Amino acid sequence: MTAPLLLAQACNNRWSNHRLLTACASLSAAALRAPQPAAFFGSLWALLGHLLDVDLFYLDALHHQPRPYRDHAWPDLATLSEAQAASDLRLMTLCRDLDPARLAQTLTLPRASGPVREQAGRVLQHLFVHQLHHRGQAHALLLASGVAPPQLDEFFLAQDEPLRRAELALLGIDEEELWGIAP
């Protein structure tokens, strides 16, 4: 686990969340909140809120400010999207500044059953896997809602660089910084 690879994962996380939430914007508030039998947490809206709430829980711990997990009452998609973007940027900054000693640090996570100690590198990897897991579910729920889901299974292949250049520039992601070379 290297800092450059973790930064690339954080940037890919930002890009994927942006694509997912942009696609969700084509749904009405009622459609986002509509119960869906296959939905984890009951609806696409609840799933999106869970994704962000878990990000905040782990990011707080990774910044040595652990707080108990809480479900936020996100009022609308614009507010949730703004908070997700801020969370994603916070994760990118954390990964940009990582060193091996920080990855090896022990964190305390405040769980309902009591404090749990975890290695920072494992928490960070868990955060990425959690995002991937639930974004896949959100992808399927979008399709079930009649919305063409966005492409989310890309990871910065050189051959696709011209297709993503403008979108990554909009998000402030510099591939030359990520890879140390021009794409």
PESULPE-V843234 format. One record per residue. PHI is phi as a letter, one per 20 degrees, with the letter a starting at -180 (NA if undefined). D_CENTER is the distance of its C-alpha to the mean C-alpha in Angstrom with 2 decimals. Layout:
phi: {PHI | PHI}
d_center: {D_CENTER | D_CENTER}
//
This chain:
phi: {NA | d | g | f | f | f | f | f | f | f | f | f | f | g | f | f | f | g | f | f | f | f | f | f | f | e | e | f | g | f | f | f | e | f | f | c | g | e | e | f | m | n | b | f | g | f | f | f | f | f | g | f | f | f | g | f | g | f | f | g | f | f | e | l | c | f | c | g | f | b | e | e | e | f | f | a | f | f | f | f | f | f | f | f | f | f | f | f | f | f | f | f | f | g | f | f | e | f | c | g | f | f | f | e | f | e | d | d | d | e | e | g | e | p | f | c | e | c | f | g | f | f | f | f | f | f | g | f | f | g | f | g | g | f | f | f | f | f | g | f | f | f | g | f | e | n | d | f | f | f | f | c | e | d | c | l | f | g | f | e | g | f | f | d | g | f | f | f | f | g | e | m | d | d | f | f | f | f | d | m | b | f | f}
d_center: {18.49 | 18.95 | 17.34 | 17.40 | 15.63 | 12.86 | 12.64 | 12.61 | 9.69 | 7.74 | 9.32 | 8.67 | 4.86 | 6.08 | 8.75 | 7.46 | 5.71 | 9.04 | 11.05 | 10.10 | 10.79 | 13.79 | 15.15 | 14.86 | 16.95 | 19.85 | 20.21 | 22.29 | 21.24 | 23.57 | 22.09 | 18.52 | 20.14 | 22.64 | 22.98 | 22.11 | 23.78 | 21.20 | 18.24 | 16.67 | 17.31 | 19.82 | 18.15 | 15.28 | 15.12 | 15.04 | 12.27 | 10.00 | 11.29 | 10.79 | 7.03 | 7.16 | 10.29 | 9.29 | 6.75 | 9.92 | 12.23 | 11.22 | 10.83 | 14.20 | 15.69 | 14.69 | 16.41 | 19.36 | 19.12 | 18.49 | 18.68 | 19.07 | 16.31 | 16.92 | 16.14 | 16.10 | 18.20 | 16.17 | 19.17 | 17.94 | 15.32 | 16.05 | 15.46 | 12.21 | 11.00 | 12.49 | 10.98 | 7.33 | 8.64 | 10.40 | 7.78 | 6.05 | 9.78 | 10.61 | 8.58 | 10.29 | 13.48 | 13.43 | 13.19 | 15.77 | 18.09 | 17.93 | 21.22 | 22.36 | 23.86 | 20.69 | 18.97 | 22.10 | 22.20 | 22.34 | 20.22 | 21.28 | 18.97 | 20.76 | 20.90 | 23.22 | 25.54 | 25.73 | 24.15 | 22.61 | 22.63 | 20.06 | 19.79 | 17.01 | 16.31 | 15.97 | 13.62 | 11.31 | 11.76 | 11.31 | 7.86 | 7.00 | 9.43 | 8.37 | 5.12 | 7.82 | 10.38 | 9.44 | 8.29 | 11.72 | 13.34 | 12.23 | 13.58 | 16.79 | 17.12 | 17.03 | 19.77 | 21.68 | 21.60 | 23.26 | 20.50 | 20.05 | 16.50 | 14.95 | 15.08 | 11.84 | 13.66 | 14.59 | 14.21 | 16.33 | 19.71 | 22.50 | 24.19 | 21.43 | 21.20 | 23.53 | 21.48 | 18.29 | 20.11 | 20.29 | 16.72 | 15.44 | 18.25 | 17.17 | 13.76 | 15.76 | 14.78 | 18.05 | 18.57 | 21.81 | 20.15 | 17.78 | 20.67 | 23.59 | 25.33 | 25.37 | 23.64}
//
